[in-house]
Amino acid sequence: MSDSWVLDVPGGCFSNRGGVLHVDDVSVPDLVGRFGSPLYVMSENRIRHNFKRLHGAFSRLTPFRLYYAVKANTNLAVLGVLRQEGAFADCSCPAEIYEASLAGFGPEKILYTGNYNSTEEVRYAQAAGVTINFDDAALLGKLEGGRVPETVCFRINPGMAKGGKEGLIFAGPDAKFGSPEEVAARGYAEAKKLGAKRFGIHMMTGSNVLDPKYFPAATSALMDIAGRISKKVGMEFEFVNVGGGFGVPYSPKERELPIEGVASSVVEAFRQKVEQYGMSRPLLAAEPGRFLVADSAVLASTVCHVKSSSKTFVGVDAGMNTLLRPALYNAYHPVLVANRLGERDDQVANICGQVCENTDVLARDRGLPRVKEGDIIAIFNAGAYGFAMSSQYNNRPRAAEVLVNGSDAQVIRRREGFSDLVQGVSVPARLLT
Ligand code: LLP
C-alpha cells in the first residue's frame, strides 16, 4: 500500500507540487541541496495546528492545561513555538528543566516528572521552583531541609495501561513508573503534614494509543483513586493530569485518533467522577508529546547506493543513528521519494542505513519507484522521538534540523561535523608520543 496518504492529511503540511515533496511552500529536495543530508525538516504551522486542535478540543469543555512533553522533541525553536501557543512544559530531568527555562518557560509553567530521581535531581527542581511530580512517596525525604514545596503532585500507577507497542506501556503490574494508590496516599498525607497546601495527581500509562475508548476508561480509574485519596487524606486536588499517549497513525492501516471525541469522553468521565466524589472541580491537564509534533516533520535522506541481491536494498545516509524507532520498536514510518512523487512503484525494497547492525533498516518491503543514487527519500512522522533519540553511533555526526514557516526555512540545529565526534574527549599525555 502506498504511503501517499501522508500528503492528504487534513490541515497537513506536506504536498506534491509537480512531483516534488513540499513542506509548506518549500521543496524538500531544495532544502537538502541548501542544508545537506540527512535533514530533519519541521513545519512550524503544523505544530501550531496540532496544539490548537488538542487544546481547543478540551478547553471548550472545561478549564484545561496542556503541558508539552519536552522529551519528544527538545529543540529550543520547537519549545518556542509551543510556548507562544500557551503550552506548559513537562520535563523528565534537570536538563529538560534547563532547556525549557532557556526557551522561556517560567518555573510556574514547568512540571518535573522524573523517576528514580537522585537527591541532587530533586533538589535541582526544588531550587528551580518548578512543580515536582513525585514518582514515589519516599522521594519527599530527598527534599532540601525537609522543606516540602507548596504544591505536591504524585504520579499514580492506576494498574491499567495501554501502548501502541510493547515497549510503550508505562503502567500496570510490571511497570517501573508511578506509585500504587496506598503509597501515594501516604505521600500526600506526609506532604500535608509537612505543610504542602496544593495538590495534583498524575498518570502516564502508555504511548501512541489509537483506541479512543482507552482514554475515558483510564481517566475514570485515575479519578476513582483521586476521589478515594482526597477523602482519606482530607485534601482537595487542584489539578488532575491524565498524561499523554495520544497516538498518531504511522501506517496506512491505522486510523486517526478522533481527538475531539476523545476530549468529550474524557471530560465526561472526569465530570462524572468529580460529582461522584464531591470534588471541588480540579483543573484538567494533559501532557502529550507525540500528538503535537510527530506529523510536523519529515526526515530527508539521500540514496547512497542501491544493491540488488536477495532483495533490493536502498541504502541512504540516514539510519538507526538518525531515526531509531524502526530498529528499536519495529516501528512503521511512511516513506516517499521526495523528488519522484506520483511515479509508479515498480519495485519492493528495504530502505536501510549505513550502520554496521543488521537492524539498521528504516523501512521493510516497501513499494518504491526505481530509485538511483542521489534521489531523496522522505521518512514521515519523524517529529516526535526522532532527533531526540538520535546518536553518533558508528561515528555518524548528527543531522541538522530546519524549521519551515511558509516559504521561510531556517536551520534550528546545525549539522554536526567530525570534530563533534571527539568533542570533550581527552587523551592522557603518555598516549600522545
Ligand atoms: N509524560 C510522560 C511522563 C512521559 O514519559 C511521556 C513519554 C509523555 C508524557 C509523552 O507521551 P506521548 O504523548 O508522546 O505518547 N520513544 C517512544 C515514546 C516513549 C514515550 C516516553 N514517555 C517512541 O518513539 O514511540
Boltz pocket constraint, residues with backbone or C-beta under 6 A from the ligand:
constraints:
  - pocket:
      binder: B
      contacts: [[A, 69], [A, 72], [A, 90], [A, 113], [A, 168], [A, 204], [A, 206], [A, 207], [A, 208], [A, 243], [A, 244], [A, 245], [A, 246], [A, 287], [A, 288], [A, 289], [A, 290], [A, 291], [A, 325], [A, 384], [A, 385]]
      max_distance: 6.0
